[in-house]
Amino acid sequence: MEAVVSVLVALSSICLLNRDITTYAAPAEIGDSQWKLIERSGWCARPPKDRATFAGAAPFIIIHHSYKPGMALSESDCQLAMQQIQDFHMDERHWSDIGYSFAICGDGNVYEGRGANVVAAHAPHYNNRSIGLLLIGDFTEALPPSSMLEVALDFIQFSVDCGFLREDYILYGHRQVRNGTICPGDALYAAIQKWPHWQEDVEDIAYL
Ligand SMILES: [Zn+2]
């Protein structure tokens, strides 16, 4: 009996989420793959210049690739990639913070960008009702390694379990909701069309 209780406690702690300060219980080990959720302090993120939140579980998740920087494999290279993306978004594009909500990196971990329930800058009209999920690398011609794809799928389920993505979420590739981009790359875009909840038709956002 004691063993059963301790297992239940361990499972429930996976999704501990404090919405005020956005902390997650980590490492997360769900599904078939094991990954850590590396919070902003773990990749030495700069503080945001501004920050707005939205309430409730997001109805959409939108998949991106970084194109540049390319694939990173070690934890230190992944931290550097996150810093480079944040610097580019804040210093060149003059955004308040890194544009994406979360990123999957080639070290097999998930990196917190703006985080859950924070208005992001990755897809106009969807920034206050979506998770912007980045896969770090150029996936125009080659797919991410299968381990990265598994972590992405695990993380999507984790987001539902934690209550920051709706159970009946809709998944899009960036190119579906933004003209003039080929993001998330042809290879990755072909792959996500087989993922749960991918939808070909784009909802008329005005009526949501
Ligand atoms: Zn994109």
Residues whose N, C-alpha, C, O or C-beta is under 5 A from the ligand:
A	BS01	ZN	I63 H64 H65 H174 C183
